[in-house]
Amino acid sequence: MSFCMKCGAKLEEGSKFCMRCGNPVGVQAAAASAVSQASVAAAASVQNVQPVVYYMDPKGITLVNYRLTIRDAGGNECFYAETQPTAITYKMHIIDLYGNEIITVQQSKKVTLASVNFEMRKNDQLVTNVIQRVKLTTYNYDLPELGIRADGKILMFNFKMTAGGRDVATISKKVLAWGDSYEIFINDPKDTEVVLGFVTCIQMLWIRNRHKR
């Protein structure tokens, strides 16, 4: 037994109109079908968001510059990251294979004794600050403008990034590759620029600490 979607009255089998309100049965069936199809399409759209994996490895290292390649899981080069050391800070650019800069990360000029903070910029516009919170055995970072938090271990350089209750990415330093090589698992490709930018923050922190030795 079916019911009228307009007034709720029972519909006789095979009837084309509701006997109570006169609403056409075919119209409501079509509307229900459209809603159902839209729901299926929306669900499929969510399911089609596939995680991506990148690997960041050193390619060229000199006393004044540092370059890393960023490859996908198939080994294809997608981006590279290159440092630009200056007198007072470090800056790293992430560039695609066409030479387009997708994001820039630099050490914040607002230096404190307790932490090293960074800025992410795109087209010279601030995307987010990256604020370091140092504890006894952990590094915690807040990306306040994006509502993202990154938590990791100081010695391992492994981090998990979250936004509210959503997992954004996990970043793992490769075994026996101190500070330079990372496996980066990103849950949603739309977060790629920010996640890669954060990894460069980790890398610049390691470079900075190494140069202090």
C-alpha contacts under 8 A as a table, 3 or more apart, distances in Angstrom:
res1	aa1	res2	aa2	distance
1	M	10	K	7.10
1	M	11	L	6.97
1	M	12	E	7.58
1	M	13	E	7.40
2	S	10	K	6.10
2	S	11	L	5.57
2	S	12	E	7.75
2	S	13	E	7.94
3	F	8	G	5.44
3	F	9	A	5.46
3	F	10	K	4.47
3	F	11	L	5.27
4	C	7	C	5.71
4	C	8	G	4.65
4	C	9	A	5.30
4	C	10	K	6.36
4	C	11	L	6.38
4	C	18	C	6.43
4	C	23	N	7.59
4	C	25	V	7.26
4	C	28	Q	7.97
5	M	8	G	5.71
5	M	28	Q	6.50
6	K	21	C	7.89
6	K	23	N	6.95
7	C	20	R	7.79
7	C	21	C	6.83
9	A	18	C	7.41
9	A	20	R	6.76
11	L	15	S	6.77
11	L	18	C	6.25
11	L	19	M	7.53
12	E	15	S	5.52
15	S	18	C	7.32
15	S	25	V	7.31
16	K	24	P	5.89
16	K	25	V	5.12
16	K	26	G	6.64
17	F	22	G	5.28
17	F	23	N	5.52
17	F	24	P	4.47
17	F	25	V	5.29
18	C	21	C	5.67
18	C	22	G	4.61
18	C	23	N	5.30
18	C	24	P	6.52
18	C	25	V	6.76
19	M	22	G	5.75
24	P	27	V	5.57
24	P	28	Q	6.91
25	V	28	Q	5.47
25	V	29	A	6.29
26	G	29	A	5.09
26	G	30	A	6.17
27	V	30	A	5.19
27	V	31	A	6.19
28	Q	31	A	4.93
28	Q	32	A	6.04
29	A	32	A	5.08
29	A	33	S	6.13
30	A	33	S	4.99
30	A	34	A	6.17
31	A	34	A	5.08
31	A	35	V	6.26
32	A	35	V	5.16
32	A	36	S	6.13
33	S	36	S	5.02
33	S	37	Q	6.11
34	A	37	Q	5.11
34	A	38	A	6.11
35	V	38	A	5.11
35	V	39	S	6.21
36	S	39	S	5.14
36	S	40	V	6.29
37	Q	40	V	5.09
37	Q	41	A	6.15
38	A	41	A	5.07
38	A	42	A	6.13
39	S	42	A	5.13
39	S	43	A	6.18
40	V	43	A	5.14
40	V	44	A	6.11
41	A	44	A	5.05
41	A	45	S	6.10
42	A	45	S	5.04
42	A	46	V	6.44
43	A	46	V	5.24
43	A	47	Q	6.28
44	A	47	Q	5.01
44	A	48	N	6.10
45	S	48	N	5.20
45	S	49	V	6.97
46	V	49	V	5.70
47	Q	50	Q	7.50
49	V	188	D	6.41
49	V	189	P	7.68
50	Q	187	N	7.05
50	Q	188	D	6.60
50	Q	189	P	7.46
51	P	185	F	7.06
51	P	186	I	5.54
51	P	187	N	4.29
51	P	188	D	5.44
51	P	189	P	6.54
52	V	72	D	7.66
52	V	73	A	7.82
52	V	185	F	6.00
52	V	186	I	5.27
52	V	187	N	6.56
52	V	188	D	7.22
52	V	189	P	6.34
53	V	72	D	5.87
53	V	73	A	5.58
53	V	183	E	7.18
53	V	184	I	5.57
53	V	185	F	4.61
53	V	186	I	6.21
54	Y	70	I	6.31
54	Y	71	R	5.39
54	Y	72	D	4.49
54	Y	73	A	5.99
54	Y	183	E	6.02
54	Y	184	I	5.05
54	Y	185	F	6.63
55	Y	69	T	7.91
55	Y	70	I	5.46
55	Y	71	R	5.14
55	Y	72	D	6.31
55	Y	73	A	7.29
55	Y	181	S	7.25
55	Y	182	Y	5.66
55	Y	183	E	4.74
55	Y	184	I	6.08
56	M	68	L	6.25
56	M	69	T	5.59
56	M	70	I	4.45
56	M	71	R	6.54
56	M	180	D	7.74
56	M	181	S	5.44
56	M	182	Y	5.14
56	M	183	E	6.67
56	M	184	I	7.77
57	D	68	L	5.22
57	D	69	T	5.48
57	D	70	I	6.66
57	D	180	D	6.21
57	D	181	S	4.53
57	D	182	Y	6.72
58	P	61	I	7.25
58	P	66	Y	7.73
58	P	67	R	6.01
58	P	68	L	4.18
58	P	69	T	6.31
58	P	180	D	6.21
58	P	181	S	6.76
59	K	67	R	5.72
59	K	68	L	5.12
59	K	69	T	6.19
60	G	65	N	7.93
60	G	66	Y	6.05
60	G	67	R	4.99
60	G	68	L	6.84
61	I	65	N	6.07
61	I	66	Y	4.71
61	I	67	R	6.20
62	T	65	N	5.13
62	T	66	Y	6.27
64	V	84	Q	7.93
64	V	85	P	6.77
65	N	82	E	7.29
65	N	83	T	5.69
65	N	84	Q	6.44
65	N	85	P	7.01
66	Y	82	E	5.70
66	Y	83	T	5.19
66	Y	84	Q	7.91
67	R	80	Y	7.06
67	R	81	A	5.64
67	R	82	E	4.38
67	R	83	T	6.44
68	L	80	Y	5.56
68	L	81	A	5.12
68	L	82	E	6.44
69	T	77	E	6.79
69	T	78	C	7.88
69	T	79	F	6.23
69	T	80	Y	4.35
69	T	81	A	6.39
70	I	77	E	5.89
70	I	78	C	5.83
70	I	79	F	5.03
70	I	80	Y	5.39
70	I	81	A	7.49
71	R	74	G	7.62
71	R	75	G	5.45
71	R	76	N	5.19
71	R	77	E	4.27
71	R	78	C	5.40
71	R	79	F	7.03
72	D	75	G	5.41
72	D	76	N	5.49
72	D	77	E	6.60
72	D	78	C	6.69
73	A	76	N	7.45
77	E	80	Y	7.91
77	E	97	L	7.77
78	C	96	D	6.22
78	C	97	L	6.24
79	F	94	I	6.66
79	F	95	I	5.49
79	F	96	D	4.34
79	F	97	L	5.83
80	Y	94	I	5.73
80	Y	95	I	5.49
80	Y	96	D	6.52
80	Y	97	L	7.68
81	A	92	M	6.46
81	A	93	H	5.50
81	A	94	I	4.38
81	A	95	I	6.32
81	A	200	T	7.61
82	E	92	M	5.33
82	E	93	H	5.39
82	E	94	I	6.65
83	T	90	Y	6.98
83	T	91	K	5.61
83	T	92	M	4.13
83	T	93	H	6.46
84	Q	90	Y	6.12
84	Q	91	K	4.97
84	Q	92	M	5.77
84	Q	93	H	7.76
85	P	89	T	6.39
85	P	90	Y	4.56
85	P	91	K	6.01
86	T	89	T	5.44
86	T	90	Y	5.99
86	T	91	K	7.66
89	T	106	Q	7.19
89	T	107	Q	5.67
89	T	108	S	7.74
89	T	109	K	7.55
90	Y	106	Q	5.70
90	Y	107	Q	5.65
90	Y	204	M	6.99
91	K	104	T	7.21
91	K	105	V	5.72
91	K	106	Q	4.10
91	K	107	Q	6.49
92	M	104	T	5.84
92	M	105	V	5.25
92	M	106	Q	6.19
92	M	200	T	6.94
92	M	204	M	7.82
93	H	101	E	6.69
93	H	102	I	7.86
93	H	103	I	6.26
93	H	104	T	4.52
93	H	105	V	6.40
94	I	101	E	5.82
94	I	102	I	5.82
94	I	103	I	5.51
94	I	104	T	6.16
94	I	196	L	7.94
94	I	197	G	7.41
95	I	98	Y	7.82
95	I	99	G	5.74
95	I	100	N	5.36
95	I	101	E	4.27
95	I	102	I	5.66
95	I	103	I	7.43
96	D	99	G	5.46
96	D	100	N	5.41
96	D	101	E	6.45
96	D	102	I	6.88
97	L	100	N	7.36
101	E	104	T	7.41
101	E	122	K	7.99
102	I	122	K	6.64
102	I	193	E	6.82
103	I	120	M	6.82
103	I	121	R	5.84
103	I	122	K	4.89
103	I	123	N	7.71
103	I	193	E	6.57
103	I	194	V	7.88
103	I	197	G	6.71
104	T	120	M	5.67
104	T	121	R	5.13
104	T	122	K	6.22
104	T	197	G	7.14
105	V	118	F	6.79
105	V	119	E	5.63
105	V	120	M	4.56
105	V	121	R	6.33
105	V	197	G	6.24
105	V	200	T	7.08
105	V	201	C	6.84
106	Q	118	F	5.56
106	Q	119	E	5.47
106	Q	120	M	6.75
106	Q	201	C	7.76
107	Q	116	V	7.27
107	Q	117	N	6.03
107	Q	118	F	4.30
107	Q	119	E	6.33
108	S	111	V	6.41
108	S	116	V	7.52
108	S	117	N	5.31
108	S	118	F	4.52
108	S	119	E	5.74
110	K	117	N	7.37
111	V	115	S	7.27
111	V	116	V	6.24
111	V	117	N	6.83
112	T	115	S	5.64
112	T	116	V	6.80
113	L	116	V	7.98
114	A	134	V	7.55
115	S	132	Q	5.75
115	S	133	R	6.71
115	S	134	V	6.72
116	V	131	I	7.48
116	V	132	Q	6.07
116	V	205	L	7.79
117	N	129	N	7.51
117	N	130	V	5.71
117	N	131	I	4.90
117	N	132	Q	5.59
118	F	129	N	5.91
118	F	130	V	4.86
118	F	131	I	6.60
118	F	201	C	6.89
119	E	126	L	7.12
119	E	127	V	7.69
119	E	128	T	6.11
119	E	129	N	4.48
119	E	130	V	5.76
120	M	126	L	6.08
120	M	127	V	5.40
120	M	128	T	5.39
120	M	129	N	6.18
120	M	130	V	7.40
120	M	194	V	7.94
120	M	197	G	6.86
121	R	124	D	5.55
121	R	125	Q	5.22
121	R	126	L	4.47
121	R	127	V	5.13
121	R	128	T	7.21
122	K	125	Q	5.25
122	K	126	L	6.55
122	K	127	V	6.47
126	L	129	N	7.60
127	V	145	E	7.27
128	T	143	L	5.93
128	T	144	P	6.77
128	T	145	E	5.12
128	T	146	L	6.61
129	N	142	D	7.86
129	N	143	L	5.66
129	N	144	P	6.73
129	N	145	E	6.97
130	V	141	Y	6.26
130	V	142	D	5.72
130	V	143	L	4.87
130	V	144	P	7.51
130	V	198	F	7.90
131	I	141	Y	5.27
131	I	142	D	5.10
131	I	143	L	6.52
132	Q	139	Y	6.86
132	Q	140	N	5.88
132	Q	141	Y	4.54
132	Q	142	D	6.70
133	R	139	Y	5.97
133	R	140	N	4.86
133	R	141	Y	5.80
133	R	142	D	7.85
134	V	137	T	7.99
134	V	138	T	6.24
134	V	139	Y	4.91
134	V	140	N	6.26
135	K	138	T	5.20
135	K	139	Y	6.31
135	K	140	N	7.77
137	T	153	K	6.16
137	T	154	I	5.74
137	T	155	L	7.78
138	T	151	D	7.29
138	T	152	G	5.64
138	T	153	K	4.47
138	T	154	I	5.01
139	Y	151	D	6.15
139	Y	152	G	5.35
139	Y	153	K	5.98
139	Y	154	I	5.74
140	N	149	R	7.32
140	N	150	A	5.66
140	N	151	D	4.56
140	N	152	G	6.29
141	Y	149	R	5.72
141	Y	150	A	5.00
141	Y	151	D	6.48
142	D	147	G	7.59
142	D	148	I	6.13
142	D	149	R	4.68
142	D	150	A	6.49
143	L	146	L	5.71
143	L	147	G	5.97
143	L	148	I	5.03
143	L	149	R	6.06
144	P	147	G	4.95
144	P	148	I	6.49
144	P	149	R	7.99
145	E	148	I	8.00
147	G	163	A	5.68
147	G	164	G	7.23
148	I	161	M	6.69
148	I	162	T	5.61
148	I	163	A	4.46
148	I	164	G	7.42
149	R	161	M	5.54
149	R	162	T	5.40
149	R	163	A	6.29
150	A	159	F	6.15
150	A	160	K	5.46
150	A	161	M	4.24
150	A	162	T	6.46
151	D	159	F	5.31
151	D	160	K	5.47
151	D	161	M	6.61
152	G	156	M	7.91
152	G	157	F	6.43
152	G	158	N	5.29
152	G	159	F	4.11
152	G	160	K	6.48
153	K	156	M	5.51
153	K	157	F	5.72
153	K	158	N	5.94
153	K	159	F	7.01
154	I	157	F	5.75
156	M	173	K	6.74
157	F	172	S	6.89
157	F	173	K	5.94
157	F	179	G	7.12
157	F	202	I	7.43
158	N	170	T	7.64
158	N	171	I	5.44
158	N	172	S	4.54
158	N	173	K	5.85
159	F	170	T	5.77
159	F	171	I	5.03
159	F	172	S	6.62
160	K	167	D	7.83
160	K	168	V	7.73
160	K	169	A	5.95
160	K	170	T	4.47
160	K	171	I	6.32
161	M	167	D	6.35
161	M	168	V	5.22
161	M	169	A	5.07
161	M	170	T	6.16
162	T	165	G	6.85
162	T	166	R	5.58
162	T	167	D	4.56
162	T	168	V	4.97
162	T	169	A	7.06
163	A	166	R	5.16
163	A	167	D	6.52
163	A	168	V	6.57
167	D	187	N	6.99
168	V	186	I	6.18
168	V	187	N	5.59
168	V	188	D	7.04
168	V	191	D	7.32
169	A	184	I	7.13
169	A	185	F	5.42
169	A	186	I	4.42
169	A	187	N	5.80
169	A	195	V	7.11
170	T	184	I	6.05
170	T	185	F	5.27
170	T	186	I	6.78
171	I	182	Y	6.66
171	I	183	E	5.86
171	I	184	I	4.67
171	I	185	F	6.42
171	I	199	V	7.67
172	S	182	Y	5.50
172	S	183	E	5.19
172	S	184	I	6.52
173	K	177	A	7.25
173	K	178	W	7.42
173	K	179	G	6.86
173	K	180	D	7.55
173	K	181	S	5.84
173	K	182	Y	4.40
173	K	183	E	6.34
174	K	177	A	5.53
174	K	178	W	7.54
174	K	181	S	5.55
174	K	182	Y	5.44
174	K	183	E	6.69
175	V	178	W	7.42
177	A	180	D	6.07
177	A	181	S	5.88
178	W	181	S	7.32
179	G	203	Q	6.71
179	G	206	W	6.25
180	D	203	Q	6.88
186	I	189	P	6.47
186	I	191	D	7.15
186	I	192	T	6.78
186	I	195	V	7.48
187	N	191	D	8.00
188	D	191	D	5.88
188	D	192	T	7.52
189	P	192	T	5.26
190	K	193	E	7.56
191	D	194	V	5.61
191	D	195	V	6.11
192	T	195	V	5.25
192	T	196	L	6.03
193	E	196	L	5.35
193	E	197	G	6.01
194	V	197	G	4.90
194	V	198	F	6.15
195	V	198	F	5.04
195	V	199	V	6.37
196	L	199	V	5.09
196	L	200	T	6.43
197	G	200	T	5.21
197	G	201	C	6.57
198	F	201	C	4.99
198	F	202	I	6.60
199	V	202	I	5.08
199	V	203	Q	6.28
200	T	203	Q	4.83
200	T	204	M	6.00
201	C	204	M	5.17
201	C	205	L	6.17
202	I	205	L	5.14
202	I	206	W	6.37
203	Q	206	W	5.09
203	Q	207	I	6.24
204	M	207	I	4.95
204	M	208	R	5.98
205	L	208	R	5.08
205	L	209	N	6.17
206	W	209	N	5.16
206	W	210	R	6.06
207	I	210	R	5.10
207	I	211	H	6.19
208	R	211	H	5.29
208	R	212	K	6.48
209	N	212	K	5.18
209	N	213	R	6.88
210	R	213	R	5.51
